[in-house]
Amino acid sequence: MARALEEARAAADAGEVPVGAVVLRGAEFVAVARNRMRELGDATAHAELLALREAARVVGDARLGACTLVVTLEPCAMCAGAIVLARVGRLLFGAWDPKAGMCGSLGDVVRHPRLNHRPEVRGGVMEAEAAALLQAFFADRR
């Protein structure tokens, strides 16, 4: 999570919502990403999607069952769907997102019983640090 938080800080420095993500295979960093929506002009350029795309390229397979995705904010519906489709083995996230989080807050796409894959999920990892980064970012913009 510490590495994901570094990426989130880089996103904030670039004027992006401070969300960072890493994909691990065992102890190996496979992909590292941050939100780049403004930079790329792409509403889908969330840290999670960018990290999953890079991990699939590096691993050579779209299925990432042996991987862990670590992200600083609870994934939204789009990212939660991508996590299921990529067959990510484990998801760890920092801050909960009561407005848009789809891994236990607003809904729970990743553990929906009718879907064919359900990763192991753990929220609240370094939650205080992740939440503080988001709160500071949005406080500066109000």
Salt bridges, closest charged atoms under 4 A:
GLU6 OE1 - ARG3 NH1 3.51
GLU7 OE2 - ARG3 NH1 2.90
GLU28 OE1 - ARG25 NH2 3.33
GLU39 OE1 - ARG34 NH2 3.33
GLU39 OE2 - ARG36 NH2 2.76
GLU54 OE2 - ARG57 NH2 2.61
ASP108 OD2 - ARG111 NE 2.80
GLU120 OE2 - ARG90 NE 3.24
